Amino acid sequence: MSMRGKKVDTQFLTDFIGHCVSHELVTPEEMVGAAQTEIDSIDAQIREVERLKVRRGKLLDVIATFQKPTKNTKQEARILSFFQIQNPHICKYICNSIKSKPQNRDCLNNSQYSPHDINFCIKQLLEQRVIAKVGESFLRGEMFDEYMKFVLQED
C-alpha cells in the first residue's frame, strides 16, 4: 500500500488506529479528524520554532554588537602580516641576538649575512614592531613574543 509514492508505515498506522480506538474514535472520519488535528498542532509548533530561530539570530546580532572582538581580529591580522616578512632565517638571527639583551647594529652584523640583508630585516622587524630601537640599541618590540611564537615556533 502506497500514498504519494511513499511506503506506508504499517506499524505506525496500526498503533495510531489502536490509539484512536482506545479514545473511542472508531469511524474513518473520526480517525482522519484526529490525524488532521495532530498535524495542525505540529504545524503550529513548527511555525513557532521558525519564529524562535529568527529571534535567536537577532539575539546573536545583539551579542555580536556589544561583545566586539577585542584584540583577537587585530591580533590575527598582525600575526598574518608576520608571515610576509622576508628572510625569516636572518630575522631569527636578529631576534635571537636581542632576546636576552639589547644590541647595537655592529653587534648584529656578522659574516654569515650581508649588512644589506641585516638592514633590510631590521627595517621589516621595526615596521612590524617585533623589535624596537632606542638610541643606537635594538631591543624586543611589543610584538616580539608573538613573532617568536607564531612564526619562529619558539616559546
C-alpha positions in Angstrom: 0.0 0.0 0.0 1.4 3.4 -1.0 0.4 7.0 -0.6 2.0 9.7 -2.8 4.7 7.3 -3.9 5.8 6.6 -0.3 5.6 3.4 1.6 3.0 3.4 4.4 4.5 2.7 7.8 2.1 -0.1 8.7 3.3 -0.3 12.3 2.6 3.4 12.9 -0.8 3.0 11.1 -1.7 0.1 13.4 -0.5 2.0 16.5 -2.5 5.1 15.5 -5.7 3.1 14.9 -5.2 1.4 18.2 -4.7 4.8 19.9 -7.9 6.2 18.3 -10.0 3.1 19.2 -8.8 3.4 22.8 -10.1 7.0 22.8 -13.4 5.9 21.3 -12.7 7.2 17.8 -13.9 4.3 15.6 -15.0 5.7 12.3 -12.6 6.5 9.5 -13.8 10.1 9.6 -13.0 10.4 13.3 -9.5 9.0 12.8 -8.8 11.3 9.9 -10.0 14.2 12.1 -7.7 13.1 14.9 -4.8 12.9 12.4 -5.6 16.4 11.0 -5.8 17.9 14.5 -2.4 16.5 15.3 -1.0 17.7 12.0 -2.3 21.2 12.7 -0.7 21.1 16.2 2.6 20.0 14.7 2.5 22.7 12.0 1.8 25.4 14.7 4.8 24.1 16.7 7.0 24.2 13.5 5.9 27.9 12.9 6.8 28.7 16.5 10.2 27.1 16.2 10.8 29.1 12.9 9.8 32.3 14.7 12.2 31.4 17.6 15.0 30.7 15.1 14.6 34.3 13.6 14.6 35.8 17.1 17.7 33.7 18.0 19.5 35.1 15.0 18.6 38.7 16.1 19.8 37.9 19.7 23.1 36.7 18.3 23.4 40.1 16.5 22.9 41.9 19.8 25.7 39.8 21.4 28.0 40.5 18.4 27.2 44.2 18.6 28.1 44.5 22.3 30.8 41.9 22.5 33.2 43.3 19.9 36.1 41.0 19.3 38.7 42.8 21.5 42.1 42.3 20.1 41.6 38.9 18.5 40.9 40.1 15.0 43.6 42.7 15.1 46.0 40.2 16.6 45.2 37.6 14.0 45.8 40.2 11.2 49.1 41.2 12.8 50.2 37.6 13.1 49.3 37.0 9.4 51.4 40.1 8.4 54.4 38.4 10.2 54.4 35.8 7.5 55.1 38.4 4.9 58.4 39.2 6.5 61.2 38.1 4.1 64.3 36.2 5.1 63.0 34.6 8.3 66.3 32.9 8.9 68.0 36.3 9.2 65.2 37.7 11.3 65.5 34.7 13.6 69.2 35.5 14.0 68.4 39.1 14.8 65.7 38.2 17.3 67.9 35.6 19.0 70.6 38.2 19.3 68.4 40.6 21.1 66.4 38.0 23.0 68.4 38.3 26.3 69.7 41.9 25.9 69.6 44.9 23.6 72.2 45.0 20.8 73.5 47.8 18.6 73.8 47.4 14.8 77.5 46.5 15.0 76.7 43.6 17.3 74.1 42.4 14.8 76.4 42.4 11.8 78.1 39.0 11.2 80.0 37.4 8.3 77.2 34.9 7.6 74.7 37.6 6.3 75.4 40.7 4.3 74.9 44.1 6.0 72.3 44.9 3.3 70.3 41.8 4.3 70.6 42.6 8.0 69.5 46.2 7.5 66.5 45.0 5.4 65.4 42.6 8.0 65.9 45.2 10.8 63.6 47.5 8.8 60.9 44.8 8.4 61.1 43.9 12.1 60.8 47.5 13.1 57.8 48.1 10.9 56.0 45.1 12.4 57.0 46.2 15.9 58.8 42.9 16.5 61.9 44.9 17.5 62.2 48.5 18.7 65.1 51.0 18.5 66.1 53.1 21.5 69.0 55.4 20.7 71.5 53.1 18.9 70.2 49.9 20.5 67.7 47.4 19.2 65.5 45.6 21.7 62.4 43.5 21.9 59.3 45.2 20.5 55.7 44.9 21.6 55.1 42.0 19.1 58.4 40.2 19.8 56.9 37.3 21.8 54.1 36.8 19.2 56.6 36.8 16.3 58.8 34.3 18.1 55.9 32.1 19.0 53.8 32.1 15.8 56.5 32.5 13.1 59.7 31.1 14.5 57.8 28.5 16.6 59.7 29.3 19.8 58.4 29.9 23.3 
